[in-house]
Amino acid sequence: MTTGRPGATGTLRFPSAFRWGTSTSAFQVEGAVGADGRGESIWDRFGRAPGAVENGDTGDVACDHYRRTEEDVALMARLHTDAHRFSLAWPRILPEGRGRVEQRGLDHYDRFIDSLLERGIEPLVTLYHWDLPQALQEAGGWRNRETAEHFARYAALCRDAFGDRVRDWVTVNEPWIVGLLGHQLGLHAPGERDLRGSVTAMHHLLLAHGLAAGELRSGGRGDTRTGIAYSLFPHTPDDGENPADREAARHSDGYVNRWFLDPVHGRGYPDDMRRHWEHAVGALDFIREGDLDVIAAGSDFIGVNYYTRRIVRAERGEGPWPWRVVEGRPGVPRTGLGWEIVPDDLRDLLVRLHTDYPGVPLLVTENGAIYRDEPAPDGAVHDAPRVRFLHAHLKAVHEALALGAPVEGYYHWSLMDNFEWAMGYWPRFGLVHVDRATLRRTIKDSGHWYARAAREGAIPASLAVEAGS
Ligand code: FCB
C-alpha cells in the first residue's frame, strides 16, 4: 500500500487500495426478530425490562434491514462504498446458541454476502456484536467459559458457510463495553452488576476470540484474517503538568485499552492492571494455563472503534479506580450527545497502535457522530455538522497514513440511523436518514459528501467552501 499524499489541487488522496466502508450491526438494523426461526437474544429480553431502553423502544422493527437488504445494498452502491462491516446474528444461525442449525438464517446471510460482492462491496463480517442467544445466557452467558467454546463452534459453522467469500472477520465487538455496560453497570444486556463477573466475562470474550480465530483460519480461502473491534479511547491527563494525573491517565488507559490489546498481541495481560484487578475482585483464577496463547493466536488486524477521548484526574471516584473521568474542555466542539470531537486523537491513536504493535494492519471499524437530523421542507437532510465531523476524521486518518500507520480502511458508523442500544432510536448516527414511521431511507448531505470521497478516493484539504464551516 502506498502512503497517502496531498494532491496538487488541494485534495488529500488516499491509497488506491484504501477501503471506503460503512458499518452496522445485526440487532441495531435487522428487526424481523421473529422471522425464519430466529431464537431470542439477550437484547430482546433486556429491551423488554421496564426502563431499560429510553422511550420503551425495542429492536423488533429497527430498520427492517432483514427484509430490505436489497434496497440497502443498492443504497451502498449509491454511496460508492466498496466495503461494508456488518454482524451475523448468532441466534438466527443457532437459535439456542448451540446444537440445532437454522438453515434459513444461513441462507439469508449467504444472499446478503453475494449481493454485496455483486456490487463490488467487500464484506467485513463481525461474529459477535452483542446479541448473545438467550439460551446461552441462561447457562451463565459470558461468565461461563463454555460460551467461548460454543462461540468457536458457531465460528466454524460460519467459516463453512461463508469462508469461501469472506476474507476478513471481526470475532468480537468491543469486549470492554460488553464488560462495562453489560456486566458491571447493568446498562446493556444482560443487565448484570457484578464487577468480578465483568472481568470474567471480558476474559472469556478474549478467549472466544482466540478459539474462533483458530477455527476461521483452518479453512476458508487460505488468506483469512481475524481481529477484534475495540472501543479505544485515547487518554488525556486533566492536568498534564501533574505527575499524578499523568499516572492516572496511564492507568485508565490500561483499564480501557491495554487490558485487551496487550494479550491479543502476544504480551499477556499488563502487570499494572492485573494487580489492580486482583486487588479489586480477587484471584483471576478464571485465566487458565494456555489461555493467553490461544488469545494471542489470531490477531491479524486491529479494529479501531473511535468516538472521543477520556480526560482523567487522579482522584478516587466510585468503585475501585484511583482516577475519575472528568468533563470535556470548554470550547471543544461536541456532537449532539455532548461527546468532544477530537480528530487529532484519532490520528495519534493510529500512530500509537503502529508504534506499540508494529506491523499489524489497522482498520477504522467505527467512527461517527450523533446529531438529531430531520429532513428539511425540501425533503433533504442537511447535516453539515456530520460533514465536518467526517472530513476532520478522514483528514486525521490521512495524516496517520502519512506518518506511516498502516490504515487499510474506514468504516463509518453508521450506514443508517438505527437502534442505539439503551438510548433507543433518538440518536441518529447514519449517513442515511431512516424515517421511524415509514422506514423510508433518505441519503443525508453527509452521505452524498462521503459518496464523492469514496468515488474519488480523496477528500478536499479544506471544507471552507463546500460545507460552510
Ligand atoms: C459502539 C457500538 C456500536 C454503536 C456505536 C455508536 O460502541 O459498537 O454498536 O452503538 O458505539
Residues whose N, C-alpha, C, O or C-beta is under 5 A from the ligand:
A	BS01	FCB	S25
